[in-house]
Amino acid sequence: MRDRFDGIEVFVEAVEAGGFKRAADRLSLTPSAVGKAIARLEERLGVRLFQRTTRTQCLTEDGQQYYERCLRAIEELRTGESLLETGRREVVGKLRVSLPVLFGRYCVAPILRSYARQHPKLELELSFNDRQVDMIADGFDLAVRNGALGNGTSLRARRLIGQRKALCASPAYLAERGQPHSLADLRDHDMLVYWRNDYALPWRLPDVSGDLVDVPVSSRLRFDDLEAITDAAVEGMGLAWQPHWLISDHIRAGRLVELWVDRPSAMIEAYAVWPAAQHLPLRSRLAIDALASELPKRFGQEAV
């Protein structure tokens, strides 16, 4: 009976990882071992599961059908494990979480560290990266993401918190350059721009009617790190549009001045995201509950 299941885990991993080499890395095998396991599975089934080229491996029609059946079987196993775990009410196993660098470090990680202290049998792995990871291919159980999630159907999400954005500058900069009163005034100011992938993210600011609009920004001062932008703003190098939680200490200390405080502010939504599944493992479900409960407290908001 065991022989009938040999190679299935490797096959599913190869599909979800997007290739034999990445599957080998995740399974701690060599690419050759992955290839041989797939070949043995194909021989036993009597079908070709992958179309192979020198660079890629793509599923055949038979491979796609077999993969979908394997997923159903694996989902049933995961459901069984989840029900057993729920019955024990004990958090065990590994939880791999992807987090944005700054929001993850300062706002999310303290909550997850506390969660890990409460459950000594939990293995917690935190990965900090501002790129949007492929959760399935990269093997993450949970992620926290800022901003819109798109229309993908392979993920599920739960809103955690809204982060208010604020326009700010140092007192010295405002004394020298004056304070902008409208979107048009921004053209006369130095703007400290968040820059990623050769693209400057627009600022979402209120127009004269109070409606929030996306304002294209350009500047000679570009950064791919929010803390570096804050440092430059404190040094008087220009205007910055930052998460309020990141600059609040500087505002209280008088190093930065928040502008347009009487106008509407943009909110950046943060979500807990996980691969779509009928039943979440208890360790994931309770981690999401902890984030949904504790993050709003840190922002002075009510839990959603």
PyMOL commands that set and color helices and strands:
alter all, ss='L'
color gray80, all
select helices_A, chain A and resi 2-5+8-17+20-27+31-45+61-88+101-118+135-138+171-177+184-188+226-234+244-253+282-298
alter helices_A, ss='H'
color red, helices_A
select strands_A, chain A and resi 50-52+57-59+93-99+122-128+142-146+155-169+193-196+199-200+203-206+212-215+222-223+240-243+257-259+267-275
alter strands_A, ss='S'
color yellow, strands_A
deselect
rebuild
show_as cartoon
